[in-house]
Amino acid sequence: MTIRALGRDRRGGIEGLPLQLMIIILIATMGTAVIMGWMGDIDSPHYIRTLGISENVVTIENGVIQDIHVCVLDENSEPLEGVSVLITNKQVTSEVNYVVTDENGRAVLTGWTLGDYPKGTIRLNVSAYLAGYTECTEQVEGLIR
């Protein structure tokens, strides 16, 4: 039977539907089932909800930034272990590149210094990174003395 003959064939339908339409519906249903199966395996996105910075204002004396205490929480407000936390301002440096949170999601940024900057205030950007999670950045005011 040729393709043209299939177009004229009206005998293969169920309840008045031609065979070709039934085949298309079957393929579409199977395709939808496969796509839904793939979507079922997709995890919901994970993200860092908050850094929970303890200090409202951080004092910076002679270029040395006082300790910044953080408590990193996930989307369920649970503490996250192993998160890399750092200050991301370009004029800020440290001997260590980042600190890592403990099992309680806590870390202390210590030993960070601010390059030549006039007295006044600066907003320090504290960022957190963990594989499989969206990054999070929060700001804390720095008072330069």
Secondary structure, 3 states (H helix, E strand, C coil): CCHHHHHHCCCCCECCECHHHHHHHHHHHHHHHHHHHHHHCCCCCEEEEECCCCCCEEEEECCEECCEEEECEECCCCECCCCEEEECCCCEECCCCCEECCCCCEEEECCCEECCCCCEEEEEEEEEECCCEECEEEEEEEEEC
